[in-house]
Amino acid sequence: MPRFRMDDFRSIESAPTSPANLRSKIGEVILSSTHAKCRVESMNPETGEYRIVLQGTLDREASKFDEF
């Protein structure tokens, strides 16, 4: 799987995106991180709307080796 880089964060917000595409991008972020956690900020059972915050630290050392 390709390493996620800081410049790739813009691609997460590009709209419209399919759930499968977003899942792939978020998965790359998590797998390229040395630390990750998430928090459910809100969820509405009536509408199905939710807000999840993902927080972590990208493994910047591994990214340097991918550039060669």
Backbone torsions as a table, in degrees:
resi	resn	phi	psi	omega
1	MET	NA	137.0	179.7
2	PRO	-67.0	147.4	178.5
3	ARG	-74.7	141.2	177.6
4	PHE	-84.4	133.0	-178.6
5	ARG	-114.2	163.5	-179.3
6	MET	-56.4	-39.3	-179.5
7	ASP	-66.2	-18.6	-178.1
8	ASP	-76.8	-11.8	-178.3
9	PHE	-61.0	-31.9	178.9
10	ARG	-60.5	-33.1	-177.2
11	SER	-68.2	-23.4	179.3
12	ILE	-67.9	-36.0	-176.1
13	GLU	-86.9	-5.5	-178.3
14	SER	-63.9	133.8	-177.5
15	ALA	-121.1	148.8	-5.8
16	PRO	-82.2	156.1	176.4
17	THR	-138.3	147.8	179.5
18	SER	-81.4	156.6	175.5
19	PRO	-57.3	-36.8	179.6
20	ALA	-66.1	-40.2	178.9
21	ASN	-67.5	-42.7	178.6
22	LEU	-64.3	-42.1	177.9
23	ARG	-58.5	-42.2	178.6
24	SER	-63.0	-45.9	-178.5
25	LYS	-65.9	-44.3	179.2
26	ILE	-65.5	-37.6	176.8
27	GLY	-61.3	-40.1	177.2
28	GLU	-63.1	-40.2	178.0
29	VAL	-60.8	-48.9	-176.6
30	ILE	-64.2	-45.9	-178.4
31	LEU	-69.9	-20.8	178.4
32	SER	-93.8	9.0	-176.2
33	SER	-104.5	148.7	173.4
34	THR	-89.0	-18.2	-178.8
35	HIS	-151.3	135.5	177.9
36	ALA	-150.9	145.2	173.8
37	LYS	-152.0	161.5	177.1
38	CYS	-136.3	159.3	179.9
39	ARG	-137.7	131.9	174.0
40	VAL	-84.9	110.2	-179.2
41	GLU	-78.9	-39.6	-179.8
42	SER	-159.9	156.5	171.7
43	MET	-153.8	141.0	-178.1
44	ASN	-119.0	105.5	-178.1
45	PRO	-65.0	-22.5	-179.7
46	GLU	-74.6	-38.8	-176.8
47	THR	-105.3	-17.5	-176.6
48	GLY	83.5	1.5	-179.6
49	GLU	-75.0	143.1	178.9
50	TYR	-145.4	162.4	174.7
51	ARG	-137.1	122.6	179.8
52	ILE	-123.3	133.3	178.0
53	VAL	-107.4	125.2	176.4
54	LEU	-105.3	130.9	-178.9
55	GLN	-133.9	139.3	179.1
56	GLY	-172.5	-170.6	179.3
57	THR	-130.3	121.4	177.5
58	LEU	-70.6	144.1	175.9
59	ASP	-78.5	92.1	-175.3
60	ARG	-73.4	-27.0	178.5
61	GLU	-65.4	-43.9	-179.9
62	ALA	-64.6	-35.6	-179.8
63	SER	-63.4	-33.0	179.8
64	LYS	-63.8	-38.9	-178.9
65	PHE	-71.6	-28.9	179.5
66	ASP	-68.9	-20.7	-176.9
67	GLU	-78.5	-15.9	-177.8
68	PHE	-86.4	NA	NA
